[in-house]
Amino acid sequence: MVSVNQLRPFAEASLESFRAASGSVALIQQPVEAAFRDPTPHFIGARTVGMAHRSRMAERLLAMLRDFDNLEVHFLQPNQDGEEFTVGRSEADLVVPELSVSLHHATLRWNAASGDFAVRDAQSMNGTFINGAPLGYKAQVMLHDGATLAFGDVQFLYLRAETLHEHLRLAAPGTPSP
């Protein structure tokens, strides 16, 4: 896993080269150690996400954006339409080692036609949230570029490769402002 700052040298690559090396989509998060945490202790098997968590999502997003260069980047590189990626605390395609994340928390399913993933909660203990709204257990929702996505207490920015590449390109030292 790399940080946004470590990707800066790749800003000069073409979008096609960047996408080929990285994948179609990036999930960007605060490192788990630095993520905001509920001050109450986590209990295994207990629900840890509450109303306070939901009201802090906007606060967390602003903190993430202020420290964007230090955020971790997880690239998702689907090979075929309908390919699924699991999200969970262990033994998943995207491992999120935080107690509020269930062992198998959610599934991301690639939709080649739209160029985005759909997310489905896997009946997790602490839920999946899109732009701060809880995702129901049976719902499958298409994600869109720039969405926030939270698994339990861990929040991500969902960005297409072209959006991340453009951000890196515009923020690279010596690049003229638009």
C-alpha positions in Angstrom: 0.0 0.0 0.0 1.2 3.5 -0.8 0.4 7.0 0.3 -0.9 9.7 -2.0 2.4 11.5 -1.6 4.3 8.4 -2.8 2.3 8.5 -6.0 3.3 12.0 -6.9 6.2 10.9 -9.1 3.6 9.1 -11.3 1.8 12.3 -12.1 3.8 12.7 -15.2 2.8 9.4 -16.6 -0.1 9.3 -19.1 -3.5 8.5 -17.8 -3.5 5.2 -19.7 -0.1 4.2 -18.2 -1.3 5.3 -14.7 -4.5 3.3 -15.0 -2.7 0.2 -16.4 -0.3 0.2 -13.5 -2.8 1.1 -10.7 -6.3 -0.1 -11.7 -9.6 1.5 -12.4 -10.5 2.7 -8.9 -8.7 3.8 -5.8 -10.1 3.7 -2.2 -8.2 6.3 -0.2 -8.2 6.2 3.6 -6.6 7.5 6.7 -4.1 5.0 8.0 -6.0 2.9 10.6 -3.7 4.0 13.4 -4.4 7.6 12.7 -8.2 7.3 12.1 -10.6 8.9 14.4 -11.7 6.4 17.0 -14.6 6.3 19.5 -13.0 7.0 22.9 -15.0 4.1 24.4 -13.3 0.7 24.2 -14.3 -1.7 21.4 -15.8 -4.9 22.4 -15.6 -8.0 20.2 -19.1 -8.8 18.9 -20.5 -5.5 20.2 -21.9 -2.8 17.9 -19.4 0.1 17.9 -20.9 2.5 15.4 -23.5 4.8 16.8 -25.1 8.2 16.3 -21.9 9.9 17.4 -20.0 8.1 14.6 -22.5 9.1 12.0 -22.4 12.8 13.0 -18.6 12.8 12.9 -18.4 11.6 9.2 -18.3 15.1 7.8 -15.6 16.0 10.4 -13.6 12.9 9.4 -13.9 13.8 5.7 -12.5 17.3 6.3 -9.7 15.9 8.3 -8.9 13.5 5.5 -8.9 16.2 2.9 -6.5 18.4 5.0 -4.0 15.5 5.2 -4.6 14.1 1.7 -1.0 13.5 0.9 -0.6 11.1 3.8 -3.6 9.0 3.1 -3.2 5.4 2.1 -4.3 4.3 -1.4 -5.8 0.9 -2.1 -6.1 0.2 -5.9 -8.8 -2.1 -7.2 -7.9 -3.6 -10.5 -10.9 -5.6 -11.9 -10.3 -7.9 -14.9 -13.9 -8.6 -16.0 -17.5 -7.4 -15.6 -19.1 -8.7 -12.4 -15.8 -9.4 -10.7 -16.2 -9.2 -6.9 -13.9 -8.0 -4.2 -14.5 -8.7 -0.5 -13.9 -6.2 2.2 -13.2 -7.4 5.7 -11.0 -7.4 8.8 -9.0 -10.4 7.6 -8.8 -12.8 4.7 -10.4 -10.4 2.2 -9.4 -8.7 -1.0 -9.3 -5.4 0.8 -8.2 -6.0 4.4 -9.2 -3.3 6.9 -7.6 -4.3 10.2 -9.9 -2.4 12.6 -12.3 -3.9 15.1 -15.4 -2.1 13.8 -14.9 -3.9 10.5 -16.5 -7.4 10.4 -14.5 -10.4 9.2 -16.5 -10.2 5.9 -18.0 -6.7 6.0 -19.0 -6.0 2.4 -18.6 -6.9 -1.3 -17.7 -4.6 -4.1 -18.9 -5.8 -7.6 -17.4 -4.3 -10.8 -19.7 -2.9 -13.5 -17.6 -2.5 -16.6 -20.3 -0.6 -18.5 -20.4 2.2 -15.9 -16.7 2.0 -14.9 -17.7 1.9 -11.2 -18.3 -0.6 -8.4 -21.5 -1.4 -6.6 -21.3 -2.1 -2.9 -23.4 -4.5 -0.9 -23.1 -4.9 2.9 -22.6 -8.5 4.1 -24.8 -8.2 7.2 -21.9 -6.6 9.0 -22.2 -5.7 12.7 -21.4 -2.0 12.2 -22.8 -1.3 8.8 -21.6 0.2 5.5 -22.3 3.9 4.7 -22.3 5.8 1.5 -21.9 9.6 1.8 -22.9 9.2 5.4 -26.1 7.3 4.7 -26.4 3.7 6.0 -26.6 1.0 3.3 -29.3 -1.5 4.1 -28.4 -5.2 4.3 -30.1 -6.2 1.1 -29.3 -3.1 -0.9 -26.6 -2.9 -3.6 -25.7 0.6 -4.5 -23.6 1.9 -7.4 -20.7 4.0 -6.2 -19.8 7.2 -8.0 -16.5 9.1 -8.3 -15.9 11.2 -5.2 -18.2 9.3 -2.9 -17.3 8.6 0.7 -17.6 5.0 1.8 -17.3 3.8 5.3 -17.0 0.3 6.6 -17.8 0.5 10.3 -15.6 3.3 11.7 -13.2 3.4 8.8 -13.9 6.0 6.1 -12.7 6.0 2.4 -12.8 8.3 -0.5 -13.9 6.4 -3.7 -12.0 7.8 -6.7 -11.7 6.7 -10.3 -8.1 6.4 -11.5 -8.5 9.5 -13.8 -9.6 11.7 -10.9 -6.7 10.6 -8.7 -4.3 11.0 -11.7 -5.6 14.5 -12.4 -5.3 15.5 -8.7 -1.7 14.3 -8.6 -0.9 16.1 -11.9 -2.4 19.4 -10.8 -0.8 19.2 -7.3 2.7 18.2 -8.6 5.5 20.7 -7.9 6.2 23.0 -10.8 2.8 22.3 -12.4 1.0 25.6 -13.4 -2.3 26.2 -11.7 -5.4 25.8 -14.0 
